[in-house]
Amino acid sequence: MRERVREAIARQRRRYRHFPWRRNALVPASTLTRAVPLNRDAEETLRQAAYRRELSGRGLACTHRVARTLADLAGTETISPEHVLLAASLREDVL
């Protein structure tokens, strides 16, 4: 697990090397869709999760960032609908 976290951190640093932030958690909400793009399926899943869970804009952005982090931990460049669903469920568990 420790190695996966190290790899995820390195992946984030490479991704954001031209930005003033270095981690997914620090990406401003206004820049999320450009800096952390979603494919069509993941975007639709995020939209449905936001509707079902009545997420605010802040909650939507947080779920998007966590989904990106989950994809980084999985070693993938693409955020899948499964990453979005897991991110949304983690948020629900915390509330």
N, C-alpha and C positions, 0 to 999 in steps of 0.2 A: 504494500500500500504506500509506503513512504516513497518508493521509486516512482509510482504513478503520480503522486502529488508533485514531486520534483519535475517530472516531465510536463505536467500540466502547467506549472509555473513558467517553465522555459518556453512552452508553446505560447503562453499569453505574452510574455516579454517580446518574443519575435513578432507576434501579430501586431502589437501596439508600439513597435520601435519608432514609428514616425509620429506618435501621438504623445501628449503630455502625461498620459496615464500608462500604467504597466499591468494592471489587473482588471479582470472582468467587472469586479465590484465597483470600480472607479469610473467606468464609462458613463458619461452624462446621458440622461434619458433622451435629450434632444439629439444625440448622436447615435443612439443605439441601432436604429435601423440601417444606418450606413456602415457603422463600424462592426456590427455584429448581425449580419444579414441572416434571414431565415429563408429556407426554401418554401415553396407554396404550401406543402403539406404541414410543415411545422408552424407556419404563420397561421393557417386555418385552425390548427389545434390550439395555438395560443389564444386566438380570438374566441374560440368556443370555451376554453377554460376561463377566460376573463369574464365572459357572459355568465356562465354557470356559477362561478364563485363570486360574482359581483365585485371584481377587482377594480380598484381605483387605478389611475394612471401610474401612481407610484408602485402599486402592487403588480401591475402588468410589467413595468420595467424591471422590477426585482425578479420576477419569474423568468423573464427573458435572460437576464444576467446569469441566474442560477442554471438555466438550461444550457447556456454556453459553457459554464464551468463543468457541468456533468459531461458534456461532449468532450471537453478537454481531458477530463479524467478517463474517459473511455478511449482516448487516443484518436478521435475523429475530428475532421475539420468541419463536417456538416452537422448541424443541430437537427436531430430527428424528432418526429412527433413524440416518440417515447421519452426523449430527454425533457421535452416540454411538459408532458404529463407527470413525470416524476418530480420535476421542479414545482409544479402546481400542487402536487400531493404533499410535498415536504412543507410547503407554505401552509397548507391546510392543517397539517399535524401540529405546527407551531402555534397556530391560533387556537 
